[in-house]
Amino acid sequence: MDNKLILKISLSIAMIGIIGLYIFTSTSQNIIEIREMPDFLGERVTVQGTVDKYYVSKDGHVFFDLHDSSGLTKVVVFQNSNIEAVYNLQDGEKITLTGKVQEYKNDLEIIGSKIDF
């Protein structure tokens, strides 16, 4: 076989593998309970819960509490996150939220990056 052909095939297979890994890791949801958040500080998590105290700031950032049977956490979705669905949320609505666990003023919160209904 020609070395250039082998190189092209190898690169193609590598690219397919990388794309496959990206799709697999971005679509798999490991749902945690809110009480487990301290174990995931700085990591991306998915949590299911109910929206409460929904508020949109004058800058377009969205703030709300999310609670499940294990606890409650604050959620922030920044205006530049391009999650249009966040502007249609209502108190009492059940959602699945994906985001990064951060600490702000000694409390844990989730910086939202994806919302499913």
N, C-alpha and C positions, 0 to 999 in steps of 0.2 A: 504494500500500500504506500501511497504517497504521504510523506510527512505532513504536508499542508492539509491533506484530507483528514488525517488522524487528529491534527490540532483543531480543525473546525468541528469535528464530531465531539471531541473532548470538551471544547468550550461550550458547545450547544447543550450537552448533557449537564455540565456544571450550572449553566444558567437556568435550565429547567429545574434542577434541584434547588437552587436558591429561591426561585419563584415559588416552588412548592412549599418550602419551609416557611416562607413569609405568609403564604395563604393559610397554612395550617396553624401557625402561631397566632395570627391575627383573628381567626375565626373561632378558635377554641376558647370557650368561656369557662373559667374556673370560678364559680360563684362562691363568694364568702359571706359570712354573716358580719354585721357591723362590729360586733364585739371582738372579732378577729383582726380588725384593722391595725392594731399596734404591731402585729407580726409582719405586716406588709408595708411599713413605712418606706416611702420612696419608690414603691413598686406600683404597677398597674393592676387594678383589681376590677371585678364585676360584682355588684351588689344589687339585690332586689329589695324594693321597699316602697313605702308610701310617702308622697310629697306632702310637706306641711310648711307653712310660713313662706310661701312663694313671694319673691320680690324681684323686680327689675330696676336696676339703678338708672340714673339719668345718662350714664355712659353706655348702657346696653348690656351690662354684666348682670347675670342672673344668680340669685342667692336663694337657697331653700334648705330646709331640714329634710333628711331622709331617714325614716325609721323602719325597722323590721322587728321581729319578736325578740331580738337580742339587744337592741339599743337604738341610739340615734346619733347621727352625724350631720355636720354642716356640709353643704355642697356649693361649689362655685363653678359657674360656667362662664368663661370670659367671652366677651362679644366677638373677639377674633377667632373663636373656635369653630365658627361656621356650622353650628348645630341649630338649624332653624327650628327644629321640633321643640327646643327648650322654651321658646316663646309661646307655646300653646299649652304648657303644663297648667294644671289646676291643683289646688289643695285637695288631698284625698285620693289623687290618682296614683295607681300602682305602676311602677316603672322598673326597668332593668338599666342600671347606670354603670358605665365603664369609665374609669379615670384613675388618676394617680393619687395615692395617699400622701398628704403633706401635713406638716405641723405648722400652725399659725397661731401665735399668741398662746402657746402651751396647750392648744387643743388640736386634735386631728381633724382633718377635713379631706374631702375628695375634690380634686380639680377635674371636673367632668370633661370627657372627650367624646362620649357616645351615649345616646339614649335610645332605648327600645321600649315599646309599649306592649 
